[in-house]
Amino acid sequence: MATGFSLHIGLNFVDPVPWGGDWGGPGMEGELFGCVNDANDMRAMAEDLGYQTSILLNEEATSARVLAELSGAAAALADGDIFLLTFSGHGGQVPDVDGDEADAKDETLVLYDRQLVDDELYGMWAQFAPGVRIIMLSDSCHSGTVAKVLAANKMRAAALKADVPRVLPEMPSAATAAGARGAEESGEMKPSVVARAPEGVPTKEGVKASLLRTRNLPIRVQNRNVAAMRSLYDTVQYLSGVKSPADVPASVLLISGCQDNQLSADGDQNGRFTQELKAVWDDGTFTGDYRSFHRDILDRMPPDQSPNLYVTGTLSAEFEQQRPFAIESPHRPGGAGGPGTARPDLRRGAKGQAVRHLQQRLQAHGYFVDDDGDFGRRTETMVRKFQSDHGLRVDGMVGKKTWQLLDAEPDSGSGATSGTATGRRPTLKQGAQGSDVEHLQRRLIEHGYSSLRVDGNFGLQTMSAVRGFQRANGLKADGIVGKDTWAALEQQPAWL
């Protein structure tokens, strides 16, 4: 079965220090109103869909925390899995130094401590495994290509395939954004506020200021920040290296709050983009694909805020044609179904998602094996044991009869028993929860990782401890707790 991870970021305010002080008045600190609500609402939606979720709000959303969460997701997800990233906050731009932007500006996400450059995001996407699907929603200003669609491959990304026509909005004039920024610099209006209201809200005296607020960095604040951190921003761009779609084996799909030359409106409850996205989603009743989802959102937006749809990395028409946020893989060999679903015959040497599902069903029945998608010697041994325990022909080949029993609910009264009764424990990785994770954390503490909390939640701190333990014991430091890692953990620490 495919796994869905999601990360939701929302910042109603930032640390004023990196930005050279307040943004227009004492205590303003770039204050927004709807971003935390956006993050909480998108997390609730993801949880309803079965995602394992994380959330970073306000001061939690530092560049280090965000990059660590992305790295953890990249390490945990495999072919057929999906990662959802939502961001709500200020968006900015920094000078492009490596020549990959047609407008000479890199787009950014404004985090609590600094701007995260789109080059950095592109570098994170490159860490994800082939076959992983990545969805990014960014309700921020200048967000049209913040997932890093390169100037050189925008036409390729936009075209995709003839049978999947791209419906992109006509790029409106930059007059709205430029006019607002010019007024801001001249002091004629407050920072981050455009003299317009969302569609249907009259622009007149008495309208709440929050309804007029947009999620852009004021020019003077952005200039101060770029001047103070220019060396850092230049460095992360240069370190990202030469970029091409071939660098990213995963499939990345961005739906942004606006175009690169536009501003995204904030609101009292949600950002305008998130508000309309929720309306189109309609508590999960939406049944179209990503293209129609984007188009329906676009149809509800005012003319000066046009959400964008861009793809990069390994292009996948099958991914785009899925219902938005669907966790199941669009190209899973053998199907995703339950009992009675036609599945391929498997034997030693097979690889892929069907093998991974086989291994997960073996685990469910108490036969310990890593779910690595590789039908090797250990998997064949467990298949033979399963067949022997269930009166099947013991040949190590997974055909119709073996699949039927594997897909059935485990019988606790027969066959192998799982967990501590036999010393077997399930393969664990980031996102796992429960008593086996608690046991893992206790064993890590016994082996010297005393800063861990025993909370039953396999998060980034547990992942870091597992990798450290694996390196110290000559194991593959992948953060996945399989047979070999369990065997080393269950041994008595040398210092006891």
Beta strands, then each sheet from edge to edge (+ up, - down):
strand 1: 4-10
strand 2: 52-57
strand 3: 82-88
strand 4: 91-95
strand 5: 105-110
strand 6: 115-117
strand 7: 133-139
strand 8: 251-256
strand 9: 309-313
sheet 1: 2+ 1+ 3+ 7+ 8+ 9-
sheet 2: 4+ 5- 6+
end
